Amino acid sequence: MGPYTVCLVTIDDLDKAAVIARTVVEEKLAACVNIIPGIRSIYSWKGEICDEKELLMIMKTRQKLFADLRSRVKELHPYEVPEIICWTLTDGLPDYLQWIDGVTTRKT
C-alpha cells in the first residue's frame, strides 16, 4: 500500500502517553508506538522559555491515515498545542512495511 510516515508526539506523562499509544494502535491508526522517556524539551511558549521533562512517542503509520491520526491524538492530548509532526519514510524493510499495511486496515 504505502507510502508510510513516522510521526513524533511529545507529552509530559507516561500514563497519558500509554493511553494515547494504546488508543491509536487499537483504532488501527498506527501500527506501533514507541514511547521514549527522559527527553528534555527547551522551547518558547507564550513569551517565556520553558525547560521541561517530556516523553517522545514515535508512531508508524500509512500516510493516508495521518490526518485521522493527528485528529485523534489532538483529541486525546492534554496540551493546548501538542507537537504532532511527521515525515514520509523513503525506504524500509519490505516485511516491516507490509506489517504496517496489515495492522492499519482502517478504511481511509
PyRosetta script that sets phi, psi and omega in degrees:
from pyrosetta import init, pose_from_sequence

init()
pose = pose_from_sequence("MGPYTVCLVTIDDLDKAAVIARTVVEEKLAACVNIIPGIRSIYSWKGEICDEKELLMIMKTRQKLFADLRSRVKELHPYEVPEIICWTLTDGLPDYLQWIDGVTTRKT")
pose.set_psi(1, -81.8)
pose.set_omega(1, 178.8)
pose.set_phi(2, 55.7)
pose.set_psi(2, -176.6)
pose.set_omega(2, -13.9)
pose.set_phi(3, -66.4)
pose.set_psi(3, 172.2)
pose.set_omega(3, -172.5)
pose.set_phi(4, -120.8)
pose.set_psi(4, 157.1)
pose.set_omega(4, 178.3)
pose.set_phi(5, -134.2)
pose.set_psi(5, 155.6)
pose.set_omega(5, 169.5)
pose.set_phi(6, -115.2)
pose.set_psi(6, 127.6)
pose.set_omega(6, -177.9)
pose.set_phi(7, -114.4)
pose.set_psi(7, 139.7)
pose.set_omega(7, 177.2)
pose.set_phi(8, -111.1)
pose.set_psi(8, 134.3)
pose.set_omega(8, 178.1)
pose.set_phi(9, -139.3)
pose.set_psi(9, 128.3)
pose.set_omega(9, 175.3)
pose.set_phi(10, -102.0)
pose.set_psi(10, 154.5)
pose.set_omega(10, -178.7)
pose.set_phi(11, -158.3)
pose.set_psi(11, 162.7)
pose.set_omega(11, -173.0)
pose.set_phi(12, -100.5)
pose.set_psi(12, -0.2)
pose.set_omega(12, -171.0)
pose.set_phi(13, -147.2)
pose.set_psi(13, 132.7)
pose.set_omega(13, -177.5)
pose.set_phi(14, -63.6)
pose.set_psi(14, -41.9)
pose.set_omega(14, -179.7)
pose.set_phi(15, -64.0)
pose.set_psi(15, -41.4)
pose.set_omega(15, 177.4)
pose.set_phi(16, -64.2)
pose.set_psi(16, -40.4)
pose.set_omega(16, 178.3)
pose.set_phi(17, -61.8)
pose.set_psi(17, -43.3)
pose.set_omega(17, -179.2)
pose.set_phi(18, -63.8)
pose.set_psi(18, -38.5)
pose.set_omega(18, 178.0)
pose.set_phi(19, -63.4)
pose.set_psi(19, -46.5)
pose.set_omega(19, 179.4)
pose.set_phi(20, -63.4)
pose.set_psi(20, -46.6)
pose.set_omega(20, -178.7)
pose.set_phi(21, -60.2)
pose.set_psi(21, -49.8)
pose.set_omega(21, -179.2)
pose.set_phi(22, -61.4)
pose.set_psi(22, -41.6)
pose.set_omega(22, -178.5)
pose.set_phi(23, -62.6)
pose.set_psi(23, -49.3)
pose.set_omega(23, -175.8)
pose.set_phi(24, -69.9)
pose.set_psi(24, -28.7)
pose.set_omega(24, 175.8)
pose.set_phi(25, -74.4)
pose.set_psi(25, -45.1)
pose.set_omega(25, 178.8)
pose.set_phi(26, -61.2)
pose.set_psi(26, -35.6)
pose.set_omega(26, -179.4)
pose.set_phi(27, -85.2)
pose.set_psi(27, 5.5)
pose.set_omega(27, 176.3)
pose.set_phi(28, 62.6)
pose.set_psi(28, 27.9)
pose.set_omega(28, 174.8)
pose.set_phi(29, -86.7)
pose.set_psi(29, -22.6)
pose.set_omega(29, 176.9)
pose.set_phi(30, -139.5)
pose.set_psi(30, 147.1)
pose.set_omega(30, 177.4)
pose.set_phi(31, -80.4)
pose.set_psi(31, -33.6)
pose.set_omega(31, -173.4)
pose.set_phi(32, -157.5)
pose.set_psi(32, 145.0)
pose.set_omega(32, 172.8)
pose.set_phi(33, -131.1)
pose.set_psi(33, 120.5)
pose.set_omega(33, 172.5)
pose.set_phi(34, -93.6)
pose.set_psi(34, 136.3)
pose.set_omega(34, 177.2)
pose.set_phi(35, -113.2)
pose.set_psi(35, 117.1)
pose.set_omega(35, -177.9)
pose.set_phi(36, -109.2)
pose.set_psi(36, 111.9)
pose.set_omega(36, 179.4)
pose.set_phi(37, -81.4)
pose.set_psi(37, 167.7)
pose.set_omega(37, 168.8)
pose.set_phi(38, 77.7)
pose.set_psi(38, 28.7)
pose.set_omega(38, 173.5)
pose.set_phi(39, -93.2)
pose.set_psi(39, 158.0)
pose.set_omega(39, 178.7)
pose.set_phi(40, -119.1)
pose.set_psi(40, 123.9)
pose.set_omega(40, -178.6)
pose.set_phi(41, -112.0)
pose.set_psi(41, 125.7)
pose.set_omega(41, 175.5)
pose.set_phi(42, -116.9)
pose.set_psi(42, 120.8)
pose.set_omega(42, -173.2)
pose.set_phi(43, -153.2)
pose.set_psi(43, 164.4)
pose.set_omega(43, 176.9)
pose.set_phi(44, -98.6)
pose.set_psi(44, 129.1)
pose.set_omega(44, 179.3)
pose.set_phi(45, -143.8)
pose.set_psi(45, 119.9)
pose.set_omega(45, 178.0)
pose.set_phi(46, 53.1)
pose.set_psi(46, 44.4)
pose.set_omega(46, 174.5)
pose.set_phi(47, 82.5)
pose.set_psi(47, 3.3)
pose.set_omega(47, 179.7)
pose.set_phi(48, -122.0)
pose.set_psi(48, 150.2)
pose.set_omega(48, 173.6)
pose.set_phi(49, -89.5)
pose.set_psi(49, 124.6)
pose.set_omega(49, -178.4)
pose.set_phi(50, -109.1)
pose.set_psi(50, 147.3)
pose.set_omega(50, 179.4)
pose.set_phi(51, -136.4)
pose.set_psi(51, 101.6)
pose.set_omega(51, -169.8)
pose.set_phi(52, -128.0)
pose.set_psi(52, 151.8)
pose.set_omega(52, 169.3)
pose.set_phi(53, -84.5)
pose.set_psi(53, 132.9)
pose.set_omega(53, 178.7)
pose.set_phi(54, -140.9)
pose.set_psi(54, 179.0)
pose.set_omega(54, 172.6)
pose.set_phi(55, -121.3)
pose.set_psi(55, 155.5)
pose.set_omega(55, 178.7)
pose.set_phi(56, -116.8)
pose.set_psi(56, 126.8)
pose.set_omega(56, 172.8)
pose.set_phi(57, -101.8)
pose.set_psi(57, 130.7)
pose.set_omega(57, 176.4)
pose.set_phi(58, -113.7)
pose.set_psi(58, 116.3)
pose.set_omega(58, -174.5)
pose.set_phi(59, -112.7)
pose.set_psi(59, 133.0)
pose.set_omega(59, 177.4)
pose.set_phi(60, -111.0)
pose.set_psi(60, 132.3)
pose.set_omega(60, -176.6)
pose.set_phi(61, -156.5)
pose.set_psi(61, -179.4)
pose.set_omega(61, 172.9)
pose.set_phi(62, -88.7)
pose.set_psi(62, 144.3)
pose.set_omega(62, -177.2)
pose.set_phi(63, -56.8)
pose.set_psi(63, -36.5)
pose.set_omega(63, -179.3)
pose.set_phi(64, -63.4)
pose.set_psi(64, -20.1)
pose.set_omega(64, -179.0)
pose.set_phi(65, -93.4)
pose.set_psi(65, -6.0)
pose.set_omega(65, -172.9)
pose.set_phi(66, -59.5)
pose.set_psi(66, -43.5)
pose.set_omega(66, -178.5)
pose.set_phi(67, -60.3)
pose.set_psi(67, -42.4)
pose.set_omega(67, 178.1)
pose.set_phi(68, -68.5)
pose.set_psi(68, -40.3)
pose.set_omega(68, 177.4)
pose.set_phi(69, -61.2)
pose.set_psi(69, -47.5)
pose.set_omega(69, 179.5)
pose.set_phi(70, -58.1)
pose.set_psi(70, -45.4)
pose.set_omega(70, -179.8)
pose.set_phi(71, -63.1)
pose.set_psi(71, -42.6)
pose.set_omega(71, -178.0)
pose.set_phi(72, -68.9)
pose.set_psi(72, -42.2)
pose.set_omega(72, 177.9)
pose.set_phi(73, -62.6)
pose.set_psi(73, -44.3)
pose.set_omega(73, 179.4)
pose.set_phi(74, -59.9)
pose.set_psi(74, -40.5)
pose.set_omega(74, 179.3)
pose.set_phi(75, -63.1)
pose.set_psi(75, -38.1)
pose.set_omega(75, -176.5)
pose.set_phi(76, -87.7)
pose.set_psi(76, -19.5)
pose.set_omega(76, -170.5)
pose.set_phi(77, -80.9)
pose.set_psi(77, 138.6)
pose.set_omega(77, -178.5)
pose.set_phi(78, -79.1)
pose.set_psi(78, -15.7)
pose.set_omega(78, -176.5)
pose.set_phi(79, -74.4)
pose.set_psi(79, 149.6)
pose.set_omega(79, 175.0)
pose.set_phi(80, -62.3)
pose.set_psi(80, -44.0)
pose.set_omega(80, 177.6)
pose.set_phi(81, -133.8)
pose.set_psi(81, 88.7)
pose.set_omega(81, -179.2)
pose.set_phi(82, -73.7)
pose.set_psi(82, 150.7)
pose.set_omega(82, 171.6)
pose.set_phi(83, -75.4)
pose.set_psi(83, 116.5)
pose.set_omega(83, 174.6)
pose.set_phi(84, -137.9)
pose.set_psi(84, 98.2)
pose.set_omega(84, -177.8)
pose.set_phi(85, -129.8)
pose.set_psi(85, 157.2)
pose.set_omega(85, 179.1)
pose.set_phi(86, -148.3)
pose.set_psi(86, 164.0)
pose.set_omega(86, 171.1)
pose.set_phi(87, -140.3)
pose.set_psi(87, 157.3)
pose.set_omega(87, -178.8)
pose.set_phi(88, -80.6)
pose.set_psi(88, 134.5)
pose.set_omega(88, 173.4)
pose.set_phi(89, -74.3)
pose.set_psi(89, 136.0)
pose.set_omega(89, 179.2)
pose.set_phi(90, -98.0)
pose.set_psi(90, -16.6)
pose.set_omega(90, -180.0)
pose.set_phi(91, -166.8)
pose.set_psi(91, 165.2)
pose.set_omega(91, 177.5)
pose.set_phi(92, 179.9)
pose.set_psi(92, 170.6)
pose.set_omega(92, 176.6)
pose.set_phi(93, -61.9)
pose.set_psi(93, 121.6)
pose.set_omega(93, -177.1)
pose.set_phi(94, -53.2)
pose.set_psi(94, -39.9)
pose.set_omega(94, 179.5)
pose.set_phi(95, -62.8)
pose.set_psi(95, -38.5)
pose.set_omega(95, 178.4)
pose.set_phi(96, -67.0)
pose.set_psi(96, -43.3)
pose.set_omega(96, 179.8)
pose.set_phi(97, -64.9)
pose.set_psi(97, -37.5)
pose.set_omega(97, 176.0)
pose.set_phi(98, -65.3)
pose.set_psi(98, -36.0)
pose.set_omega(98, 176.6)
pose.set_phi(99, -63.1)
pose.set_psi(99, -42.9)
pose.set_omega(99, 176.3)
pose.set_phi(100, -55.8)
pose.set_psi(100, -47.3)
pose.set_omega(100, 178.1)
pose.set_phi(101, -56.3)
pose.set_psi(101, -45.0)
pose.set_omega(101, -174.6)
pose.set_phi(102, -66.3)
pose.set_psi(102, -33.1)
pose.set_omega(102, -176.1)
pose.set_phi(103, -99.0)
pose.set_psi(103, -6.2)
pose.set_omega(103, 175.4)
pose.set_phi(104, -111.6)
pose.set_psi(104, 61.2)
pose.set_omega(104, -175.2)
pose.set_phi(105, -84.0)
pose.set_psi(105, 6.1)
pose.set_omega(105, 179.2)
pose.set_phi(106, -57.8)
pose.set_psi(106, 138.1)
pose.set_omega(106, 178.6)
pose.set_phi(107, -72.2)
pose.set_psi(107, 140.3)
pose.set_omega(107, -179.0)
pose.set_phi(108, -102.2)
pose.dump_pdb("model.pdb")
